[in-house]
Amino acid sequence: MAAAPAEAAMPAWWRVVSEVAYFAALAAVIGGALVYLAVVRPVLRSDVDVADRGAAHRATVRLLAWCGPLLLVAAYLQLAGRVARGVKGVTFGEALAPSRIWSFLTVPGPHGAWVSSGTLTLIQNICYALAAIALLTLFVWDRPTLVTATVLPLAVLGTVVLALPTTWAGQTVDTQLNSWLTQVHILGACAWLGGLFGLAVVGRARGFGERAGLCWARMWQRFSSVALVSVGAVVASGVWLAWRHVGTVGQLFTTTYGRFLLVKLIIVAAMVAAGAYNQLALTPRIARAHAEGDLGRGFALTLRHFPTVVAVETVLGLAVLTIVPFLTGSARTQAGGPPAPAVDGGVLALGALLVVTLVASLYASYRVSTLLTRRAQTT
Ligand code: HEM
């Protein structure tokens, strides 16, 4: 017999603000550090004009430094949000008090727990505080490689530590898969959105010379590989999360949870389309302009057109993050349907098939882009 449909609860304003701020700050830090190490630094160490190297370096260091205070404020709001959600009768305003937060973090764990959830949350925020302090040093200390190589593992550890169960009793394949795939989802989303945001900001910096298009063509090409892997991680883990919470396609239209997810998916599809445009249309056009020696057009395409498309993607990404707090409850329960079936061999095989298909299609799009770019350089 079907269960009674569950009411859809709208999140309080402070929950929306604190969660969006948290994921946006985490994306800026993780995506920013990753893009510096995997895209900006390797390109600036290659054959680039001194003026362009200086302009890109200064803009990147300045952006990363400002991510420090951003992370501190966002992590504190997120922590207060956890207290307001976790302690009955405490308002968000009251939860901002350090004493409230400390008593929340020091609540002992239930009998049989190897650690309390307060301790895991404390470890999370110690990681974020250390990462923020390291980023703040960039205001006075120009060592972005050392700082980002420290910040990236700290920020990643800060989010994945909450995937650890506080008790091993009752843990199943389902619960473990859900915890870790949620982290894959968050990390993939942070790398993608934070990378887009970082390059959109640095690409708009002043001081680039007329040959800067050559250096930026390499930046965008390197970033497209980072973006492809991140998109793959977000989509594969997203399909798992969607399967857990949505029982039928119909529930995407008939339930509040489903409708919010549908809007999210439409926005993500627009982001993927913009990314495909950059990779399959703009990148070959940049290659042709440079092959014809037209530095002016190369500059316009790499430092005007491309950053504009990326800035639009970043704004769409922020819209996606704004929808996330509204994904509360589940479409399955809101429709009065059964919860997701337990994971079995069939589900795992389907999941593996999905991942293989996704990897193959992303690799194919990478190959096509490389082919189109090569052809543009030779014809
Ligand atoms: C730009 C792309 C995306 C971003 C930035 C993003 C971001 C997020 C974030 C931050 C969460 C919250 C994770 C948590 O703490 O529980 C989330 C949850 C979720 N995402 Fe995404 N996501 C993206 C794309 C997708 C895609 C493509 C799908 C589906 C195919 C998807 C399905 C879901 C679902 C179902 C949840 C809710 C999980 C729950 O109710 O606990 N997301 N997403």
Boltz pocket constraint, residues with backbone or C-beta under 6 A from the ligand:
constraints:
  - pocket:
      binder: B
      contacts: [[A, 23], [A, 182], [A, 185], [A, 186], [A, 189], [A, 190], [A, 192], [A, 193], [A, 234], [A, 235], [A, 237], [A, 238], [A, 239], [A, 241], [A, 242], [A, 243], [A, 245], [A, 261], [A, 265], [A, 268], [A, 271], [A, 317], [A, 320], [A, 321], [A, 324], [A, 327], [A, 328], [A, 329]]
      max_distance: 6.0
